[in-house]
Amino acid sequence: MINGATCNATNHSGCGHLAAVVKVGLNPQSAAINDHTRTVYVTNNALGNVPGTVSVINGATCNGSRTSGCSGHHLTVTVGRSPISVAVDTRTGAIYVTDFSSAAVSVFNGSTCKAGVAKGCPRTARLQAAGSQPFGVSVNQLTGTVYVTQPFQAGSMSILRSQPG
């Protein structure tokens, strides 16, 4: 983790510090942040064509300035096979994870499954069909639309309505 306030184009005072290391699952692929809940979600691809996980990390205690919460065990949610990308819908609280080998997007509630709240995390996220080999995911916060790319299917994209988390 790097503190963008003290390590950026105009301020280099914090750039010389060693970055904190956070243990997450096997083969991490991407991360998304919910600023409202101060939670970081990391996709763990595992061994590829098996169910993966999403690590749920407390961004208030594990960040570029404070690392006390970076060590130890972090919550995880089981998602579909070969998770790649993750996106947060801050309006609904939904977390979207592309599951490359499941032809689906895993969805769970980030309003209740957040840093330090184990009771709100499902054991396994629900799956939403999204086309073959979903890869990237983005959420338009204004329209409540979820865009899922499938680069290996003749350059296609699925468009979903955002769901309550």
C-alpha positions in Angstrom: 0.0 0.0 0.0 1.3 3.5 -0.8 0.0 6.8 0.6 -1.0 8.8 -2.4 -1.1 12.0 -0.3 2.7 11.8 0.4 3.9 9.9 -2.6 2.7 11.6 -5.8 3.8 13.9 -8.6 4.2 16.9 -6.3 5.0 15.3 -3.0 7.7 12.7 -2.7 8.2 12.7 1.1 6.5 9.4 1.6 7.9 7.5 -1.4 11.0 6.2 0.3 9.1 4.0 2.8 8.7 0.3 2.3 5.2 -0.6 1.2 3.1 -2.7 3.5 2.4 -6.3 2.5 -1.0 -7.8 3.0 -1.5 -11.6 2.8 -4.5 -12.4 0.6 -5.6 -15.5 -1.2 -3.8 -17.4 -3.9 -3.1 -15.6 -7.2 -4.6 -12.1 -6.5 -5.8 -10.4 -9.7 -7.4 -7.0 -8.9 -8.7 -4.7 -6.1 -11.5 -2.3 -5.7 -12.2 0.1 -2.9 -15.5 1.2 -1.3 -14.6 4.7 0.2 -17.9 4.8 2.1 -17.2 1.6 4.1 -13.4 2.0 3.9 -13.1 -1.5 2.6 -10.7 -3.0 0.0 -11.9 -6.1 -2.0 -9.2 -8.3 -3.6 -10.0 -11.1 -6.1 -8.0 -14.3 -5.6 -8.0 -16.4 -8.7 -6.8 -19.5 -6.8 -5.7 -22.1 -9.3 -7.8 -20.9 -12.2 -10.7 -23.2 -13.1 -11.8 -23.6 -9.5 -13.9 -21.4 -7.2 -11.9 -18.4 -6.0 -12.3 -15.9 -3.2 -12.5 -12.2 -2.5 -10.5 -11.0 0.4 -12.2 -8.2 2.5 -9.6 -5.8 4.0 -10.1 -2.9 6.4 -8.8 0.1 4.5 -9.0 2.3 7.7 -6.3 0.2 9.5 -4.4 -1.1 6.4 -3.4 1.7 4.2 -0.4 3.8 3.1 -0.3 5.7 6.5 -1.4 3.0 8.9 -0.5 -0.7 8.7 -1.7 -2.1 12.0 -4.6 -4.0 10.3 -2.5 -5.4 7.4 -1.3 -8.5 9.1 -3.4 -11.5 10.3 -6.5 -13.2 8.9 -8.9 -11.3 6.6 -12.5 -12.2 5.8 -13.1 -14.0 2.5 -16.1 -14.7 0.3 -16.2 -17.6 -2.1 -17.0 -16.6 -5.6 -17.2 -18.4 -9.0 -14.4 -20.0 -11.0 -11.4 -17.9 -12.0 -12.3 -14.5 -10.6 -10.5 -11.7 -12.4 -12.0 -8.2 -11.8 -14.0 -6.6 -9.0 -16.1 -3.4 -9.0 -18.1 -1.6 -6.3 -21.5 0.0 -6.7 -21.5 2.6 -3.9 -25.2 3.4 -4.4 -26.5 -0.1 -3.7 -23.5 -1.5 -1.9 -23.2 -4.4 -4.4 -19.8 -5.9 -5.1 -19.4 -7.4 -8.6 -16.7 -10.0 -9.5 -16.1 -11.4 -13.0 -15.8 -15.2 -12.9 -14.0 -16.0 -16.1 -14.6 -19.8 -16.1 -18.2 -19.6 -14.7 -19.7 -17.4 -17.5 -21.1 -15.3 -14.6 -20.6 -12.4 -12.3 -20.6 -13.1 -8.5 -22.6 -10.5 -6.5 -22.6 -9.9 -2.8 -23.6 -7.0 -0.4 -20.7 -4.8 0.4 -22.9 -2.7 2.8 -23.0 -5.7 5.1 -19.8 -7.6 4.0 -17.3 -5.0 4.9 -14.2 -4.4 7.0 -14.6 -5.9 10.4 -18.1 -7.3 9.9 -17.9 -11.0 9.5 -21.6 -11.7 10.1 -22.6 -9.8 6.9 -20.4 -11.8 4.5 -22.0 -14.7 2.7 -20.1 -18.0 2.6 -20.7 -18.0 -1.2 -21.7 -15.1 -3.4 -24.7 -15.5 -5.7 -24.1 -15.8 -9.5 -25.5 -13.6 -12.2 -25.2 -14.9 -15.8 -23.0 -12.5 -17.8 -21.9 -14.2 -21.0 -19.0 -16.4 -21.8 -15.6 -15.6 -20.2 -16.3 -12.3 -18.5 -13.2 -10.4 -17.8 -13.5 -6.7 -16.9 -16.3 -5.0 -14.9 -17.3 -1.4 -14.3 -20.3 0.2 -12.6 -21.8 3.5 -13.7 -22.9 5.0 -10.4 -25.2 7.5 -12.0 -27.3 5.1 -14.1 -27.0 1.9 -12.0 -25.6 0.0 -14.9 -23.0 -2.7 -14.8 -20.7 -3.3 -17.8 -19.0 -6.7 -18.2 -16.5 -7.3 -21.0 -15.9 -10.6 -22.8 -12.8 -10.0 -24.9 -12.6 -13.6 -26.2 -16.1 -13.7 -27.5 -15.7 -11.5 -30.6 -15.3 -8.4 -28.4 -18.7 -8.5 -26.7 -20.0 -6.8 -23.6 -22.9 -7.7 -21.2 -24.9 -4.8 -19.7 -26.7 -5.5 -16.5 -28.9 -3.5 -14.2 -27.3 -2.9 -10.8 -28.7 -5.0 -8.1 -29.1 -4.4 -4.4 -26.2 -5.9 -2.6 
